Structure formats: C-alpha cells, structure tokens
Amino acid sequence: GFAATRKVVVGGPFINGHKIVVGAFEEGAPTFDGHPILTSFPSSFQLPGGMGRITYDSNGRLVDGATHIWEKKVVRMDLPLGVTMEIFRWSNYLDFRLTMTAQPGQDGCCGNFNNDAADDGTWHMMQRMGGRVSPGENLFNHHMHLGWTSHEEALMRMCEGTRAAEADAFCARSNPAGSVPFKWCKLDACFGSNEHLLRMTKNLGI
C-alpha cells in the first residue's frame, strides 16, 4: 500500500529499557539510547550484554517489489525473544518486515496472533486499542499530526473520475471510523503499490 512510515522505534523491557531508533535517510543516522550508530555503510553494532546485534548492509528481500529501482540499504536487528526486524531505508520513508513469536497479551497493527486473521484488520485493532498510542507508551518524542498535508492533498487531486468515486465508495463501506482512517484507506485505494507513484511521491517530497 501507500508507504507512510518515516521512523521506527524498538524499546521496552525485553531490551532492558534501551531504545533503538531507525528513520529514513532524511532523519539522519540510526541511534541507540540517543547516540548515533551505523554511521558508515556497511557496518554493525553489538547490543550491550550480548542482547543482540544490528547490521547495516544491502542484504534482504524487498517488502515492496516496486522499490527495486533504488539501491538497498537495510538495517537488520536480531533481538531477544526471537525478534528480528529488517528495515529498508529510503529517502523519505521506510519499509520493514518484523518477525517474532507470539507473546502473552500481544496486540497491535500486526494483529494479535490468535490464529484468526478475521480480527486483524485496522478497524478491529482500533476498536480494541484505540487509534493512537497512549502518552505513557509512546516511544517517540511527540505524536505525529495525522491531518492532510499539502503534498497529500496534491496527490489526492491526481485521483480523479471513476477511480476517485470507487475509492470513496469502498472506503465509506469499509471505514465508519472517521476522517483520519479514511485518509489511509483512500490513498491505498487510489494508488496502492504503484511504481510510478513511488517516483512521483519522491519528487513531491511526501
């Protein structure tokens, strides 16, 4: 779908309260507890206490095949509890693949791991957890503004005619939650993983 992830943070008790931050190229170097790491390419970083290892190289299977047009620069985290993450860094966004085993009480955008895919949709997750991360659990420094940006408005003006009508109808049926989720739905319905769109959004700076 339409890529919107600019930065990911990994933290919590399973890595002893440490915090790993990886963003798109324009966000600067990845950090560990606020200190830059992986400042050269390729490179690696060993977590303290033998907890795991982070590598930065060109190895990894693409999440979105349309991105084959760009050079791969991949951060791979091998962490406790069998958690692995591959993060593909692009100019102004990220793709990533998270692999882990089920944990007690697990829930979130990746589902709740109860072997029932029917309740893993966005709207099911929002009903269980709400649409935003609570301030006490937020690993970022601030909440992102979720309204329409000028670039996104420009992009949506390119979704016209029958395609726009079909997107509106689909999102109205599948999304009774409100205007912000409708935004995600309509961007996805209009464009999806369109290779030409990737070039267009790069030029627009989205």
Secondary structure, 3 states (H helix, E strand, C coil): CCCCCCEEEEECHHHCCCEEEEECHHHCCCEECCEECCCCCCEEEECHHHCCEEEEECCCCCCCHHHHHCCCCEEEEECHHHCEEEEEECCCCEEEEEECCCCCCCCCCCCCCCCCHHHCCHHHHHHHHCCCCCHHHCCCCCCCCCCCCHHHHHHHCCCCHHHHHHHHHHHHHHCCCCHHHHHHHHHHHHCCCCHHHHHHHHHHCC
